[in-house]
Amino acid sequence: MEDKELKERLIKLIEPYVRNEDALAKIDESTEFIKDLNVNSSRLVDIILSLEDDFDISISDEEAEKLMTVGDVINLLKDKKG
């Protein structure tokens, strides 16, 4: 799966949880969920659960702790989906 396609799917998935619409419109791989998109930690857990469902993968607690940016998620998805 291409980075662009992963990013588009990710944006659709996180949109309901984002509090900063301006940052969402300018999202790139360095965008941070908590700092830039104003996603709180409980919403971040919801995003991780949604990622698991949507992409049919399992994300360990250790992996989840490292998901700070959009790029982190894209890299994890690429690794998981091969």
DRENGU-506964 format. One record per atom (N, C-alpha, C, O): residue number from 1; chain; atom name; x, y, z. Coordinates in steps of 0.05 Angstrom, whole numbers. Each point is the difference from the previous one (the first is absolute). Layout:
N
seq|mol|atom|X|Y|Z
NUM|A|CA|X|Y|Z .
...
This chain:
82
seq|mol|atom|X|Y|Z
1|A|N|17|-24|0 .
1|A|CA|-17|24|0 .
1|A|C|18|25|0 .
1|A|O|19|1|15 .
2|A|N|-26|18|-31 .
2|A|CA|16|25|-3 .
2|A|C|-4|18|24 .
2|A|O|-21|-1|14 .
3|A|N|42|17|-8 .
3|A|CA|-2|19|22 .
3|A|C|-24|19|-3 .
3|A|O|-14|5|20 .
4|A|N|9|4|-44 .
4|A|CA|-22|18|-5 .
4|A|C|-27|-13|8 .
4|A|O|-17|13|12 .
5|A|N|13|-38|-20 .
5|A|CA|-25|-14|6 .
5|A|C|-2|-5|30 .
5|A|O|-22|3|11 .
6|A|N|44|-10|2 .
6|A|CA|-1|-4|29 .
6|A|C|-7|26|14 .
6|A|O|-16|0|19 .
7|A|N|28|22|-28 .
7|A|CA|-5|26|12 .
7|A|C|-30|8|-4 .
7|A|O|-12|10|19 .
8|A|N|1|-15|-42 .
8|A|CA|-28|7|-5 .
8|A|C|-19|-16|18 .
8|A|O|-18|11|12 .
9|A|N|24|-37|-9 .
9|A|CA|-16|-17|17 .
9|A|C|3|9|29 .
9|A|O|-20|0|15 .
10|A|N|44|7|-7 .
10|A|CA|5|9|27 .
10|A|C|-15|25|6 .
10|A|O|-11|3|22 .
11|A|N|11|16|-40 .
11|A|CA|-13|26|4 .
11|A|C|-30|-5|4 .
11|A|O|-12|12|18 .
12|A|N|0|-29|-34 .
12|A|CA|-29|-6|3 .
12|A|C|-5|-13|27 .
12|A|O|-21|6|13 .
13|A|N|39|-23|-4 .
13|A|CA|-4|-14|25 .
13|A|C|3|19|24 .
13|A|O|-15|-3|19 .
14|A|N|34|21|-19 .
14|A|CA|5|17|23 .
14|A|C|-18|25|1 .
14|A|O|-2|13|20 .
15|A|N|-10|-6|-42 .
15|A|CA|-15|25|-2 .
15|A|C|-20|4|23 .
15|A|O|-1|23|10 .
16|A|N|-14|-43|-2 .
16|A|CA|-19|5|22 .
16|A|C|13|6|27 .
16|A|O|-14|11|17 .
17|A|N|39|-17|-14 .
17|A|CA|14|4|25 .
17|A|C|16|25|2 .
17|A|O|9|8|21 .
18|A|N|-5|6|-43 .
18|A|CA|17|23|-2 .
18|A|C|-15|25|9 .
18|A|O|-23|5|-8 .
19|A|N|37|11|25 .
19|A|CA|-12|25|10 .
19|A|C|11|24|-15 .
19|A|O|-12|22|3 .
20|A|N|33|-25|-18 .
20|A|CA|11|23|-15 .
20|A|C|-3|-5|-30 .
20|A|O|16|-13|-13 .
21|A|N|-38|23|2 .
21|A|CA|-7|-4|-28 .
21|A|C|21|13|-19 .
21|A|O|5|-11|-22 .
22|A|N|6|33|30 .
22|A|CA|21|13|-17 .
22|A|C|24|-18|-3 .
22|A|O|11|-3|-22 .
23|A|N|-2|-9|43 .
23|A|CA|23|-19|-1 .
23|A|C|-7|-24|-16 .
23|A|O|17|-11|-14 .
24|A|N|-42|1|15 .
24|A|CA|-8|-23|-15 .
24|A|C|2|6|-30 .
24|A|O|8|-17|-16 .
25|A|N|-15|42|8 .
25|A|CA|1|8|-28 .
25|A|C|29|1|-10 .
25|A|O|4|-3|-24 .
26|A|N|15|7|42 .
26|A|CA|28|2|-8 .
26|A|C|17|-24|8 .
26|A|O|24|2|2 .
27|A|N|-37|-24|4 .
27|A|CA|13|-23|11 .
27|A|C|22|-11|-18 .
27|A|O|-2|-1|-25 .
28|A|N|24|-6|38 .
28|A|CA|22|-14|-15 .
28|A|C|12|-20|19 .
28|A|O|-10|-4|22 .
29|A|N|32|-9|-30 .
29|A|CA|11|-22|16 .
29|A|C|12|10|27 .
29|A|O|2|-16|19 .
30|A|N|4|41|-16 .
30|A|CA|11|10|25 .
30|A|C|-21|10|19 .
30|A|O|6|8|23 .
31|A|N|-31|-8|-31 .
31|A|CA|-23|9|16 .
31|A|C|-2|-18|25 .
31|A|O|-2|-24|-3 .
32|A|N|2|37|27 .
32|A|CA|-3|-15|25 .
32|A|C|-29|-1|8 .
32|A|O|-14|20|-1 .
33|A|N|5|-43|10 .
33|A|CA|-28|-4|7 .
33|A|C|-8|18|24 .
33|A|O|-20|15|-1 .
34|A|N|36|-15|22 .
34|A|CA|-8|14|24 .
34|A|C|6|30|-3 .
34|A|O|-17|17|5 .
35|A|N|41|-10|-13 .
35|A|CA|9|28|-1 .
35|A|C|-14|16|-23 .
35|A|O|-11|21|5 .
36|A|N|11|-33|-29 .
36|A|CA|-11|15|-23 .
36|A|C|-30|-3|-5 .
36|A|O|-14|19|-6 .
37|A|N|5|-44|9 .
37|A|CA|-28|-5|-6 .
37|A|C|-18|2|25 .
37|A|O|-25|-3|-2 .
38|A|N|37|7|25 .
38|A|CA|-15|3|26 .
38|A|C|-17|-25|6 .
38|A|O|-22|2|10 .
39|A|N|33|-25|-16 .
39|A|CA|-13|-25|7 .
39|A|C|9|-7|28 .
39|A|O|24|-2|6 .
40|A|N|-43|-3|13 .
40|A|CA|8|-7|27 .
40|A|C|7|-29|1 .
40|A|O|-5|-16|-18 .
41|A|N|17|7|40 .
41|A|CA|11|-27|2 .
41|A|C|-22|-21|-1 .
41|A|O|5|-22|-12 .
42|A|N|-29|27|22 .
42|A|CA|-21|-20|-2 .
42|A|C|-10|-3|-29 .
42|A|O|-7|-21|-9 .
43|A|N|7|43|-5 .
43|A|CA|-8|-1|-28 .
43|A|C|22|-14|-17 .
43|A|O|-6|-12|-20 .
44|A|N|31|15|28 .
44|A|CA|21|-14|-13 .
44|A|C|-3|-30|2 .
44|A|O|6|-15|-19 .
45|A|N|-15|6|42 .
45|A|CA|-6|-29|3 .
45|A|C|-22|-8|-19 .
45|A|O|1|-21|-13 .
46|A|N|-22|38|10 .
46|A|CA|-21|-6|-19 .
46|A|C|10|-1|-29 .
46|A|O|-8|-17|-15 .
47|A|N|27|34|9 .
47|A|CA|12|0|-27 .
47|A|C|15|-26|-5 .
47|A|O|-2|-12|-21 .
48|A|N|17|3|41 .
48|A|CA|15|-24|-2 .
48|A|C|-18|-24|-4 .
48|A|O|5|-18|-16 .
49|A|N|-27|17|31 .
49|A|CA|-19|-21|-3 .
49|A|C|-13|0|-28 .
49|A|O|-5|-21|-12 .
50|A|N|-1|45|2 .
50|A|CA|-11|3|-27 .
50|A|C|20|-9|-21 .
50|A|O|-7|-12|-20 .
51|A|N|33|18|24 .
51|A|CA|21|-9|-18 .
51|A|C|0|-30|-2 .
51|A|O|2|-12|-21 .
52|A|N|-4|-1|45 .
52|A|CA|1|-29|1 .
52|A|C|-24|-12|-16 .
52|A|O|3|-19|-15 .
53|A|N|-26|31|19 .
53|A|CA|-24|-10|-14 .
53|A|C|1|5|-30 .
53|A|O|-5|-17|-16 .
54|A|N|11|42|9 .
54|A|CA|0|8|-28 .
54|A|C|21|-14|-17 .
54|A|O|-5|-7|-23 .
55|A|N|28|3|35 .
55|A|CA|22|-12|-16 .
55|A|C|4|-30|7 .
55|A|O|18|-12|-11 .
56|A|N|-35|2|28 .
56|A|CA|1|-29|8 .
56|A|C|28|-7|9 .
56|A|O|13|-19|-9 .
57|A|N|-3|34|29 .
57|A|CA|26|-5|12 .
57|A|C|-2|0|30 .
57|A|O|-21|8|11 .
58|A|N|42|-15|2 .
58|A|CA|2|1|29 .
58|A|C|23|19|7 .
58|A|O|22|-3|-11 .
59|A|N|-27|21|30 .
59|A|CA|21|19|8 .
59|A|C|5|-4|30 .
59|A|O|-18|3|16 .
60|A|N|43|-11|-10 .
60|A|CA|7|-5|28 .
60|A|C|1|27|16 .
60|A|O|1|22|-12 .
61|A|N|-2|-24|38 .
61|A|CA|3|24|17 .
61|A|C|26|14|-6 .
61|A|O|2|24|0 .
62|A|N|19|-40|-3 .
62|A|CA|27|11|-6 .
62|A|C|0|16|-26 .
62|A|O|11|22|-1 .
63|A|N|-24|-33|-20 .
63|A|CA|-2|14|-25 .
63|A|C|-17|25|2 .
63|A|O|6|21|-11 .
64|A|N|-28|-23|26 .
64|A|CA|-19|22|3 .
64|A|C|14|24|13 .
64|A|O|-6|23|-7 .
65|A|N|23|-28|27 .
65|A|CA|14|21|14 .
65|A|C|18|17|-19 .
65|A|O|7|23|6 .
66|A|N|1|-35|-28 .
66|A|CA|18|14|-19 .
66|A|C|-15|15|-22 .
66|A|O|13|13|-17 .
67|A|N|-39|-14|17 .
67|A|CA|-16|13|-21 .
67|A|C|-6|29|7 .
67|A|O|-22|6|10 .
68|A|N|41|11|-15 .
68|A|CA|-3|28|7 .
68|A|C|-8|17|-24 .
68|A|O|-13|21|3 .
69|A|N|22|-29|-27 .
69|A|CA|-5|16|-24 .
69|A|C|-14|-16|-21 .
69|A|O|-2|-25|2 .
70|A|N|-8|39|-22 .
70|A|CA|-13|-13|-23 .
70|A|C|20|-19|-14 .
70|A|O|-7|-22|-8 .
71|A|N|32|31|6 .
71|A|CA|21|-16|-12 .
71|A|C|5|-26|15 .
71|A|O|5|-21|-11 .
72|A|N|-7|23|38 .
72|A|CA|4|-24|17 .
72|A|C|-21|-21|-7 .
72|A|O|6|-24|-3 .
73|A|N|-31|33|0 .
73|A|CA|-22|-18|-7 .
73|A|C|4|-12|-28 .
73|A|O|-4|-24|-4 .
74|A|N|10|41|-15 .
74|A|CA|4|-10|-27 .
74|A|C|22|-21|-1 .
74|A|O|-3|-20|-14 .
75|A|N|25|25|28 .
75|A|CA|22|-19|0 .
75|A|C|-8|-26|13 .
75|A|O|7|-22|-9 .
76|A|N|-22|23|31 .
76|A|CA|-10|-24|13 .
76|A|C|-19|-16|-19 .
76|A|O|2|-24|-2 .
77|A|N|-20|39|-11 .
77|A|CA|-18|-14|-18 .
77|A|C|15|-13|-23 .
77|A|O|-7|-22|-8 .
78|A|N|27|35|-3 .
78|A|CA|16|-12|-21 .
78|A|C|14|-25|9 .
78|A|O|1|-20|-14 .
79|A|N|10|21|39 .
79|A|CA|13|-23|11 .
79|A|C|-20|-23|4 .
79|A|O|6|-24|-5 .
80|A|N|-29|30|15 .
80|A|CA|-20|-20|7 .
80|A|C|-13|-12|-26 .
80|A|O|-6|-24|-1 .
81|A|N|2|40|-18 .
81|A|CA|-14|-9|-25 .
81|A|C|20|-11|-21 .
81|A|O|-9|-11|-20 .
82|A|N|34|16|25 .
82|A|CA|21|-11|-18 .
82|A|C|-2|10|-27 .
82|A|O|16|-7|-17 .
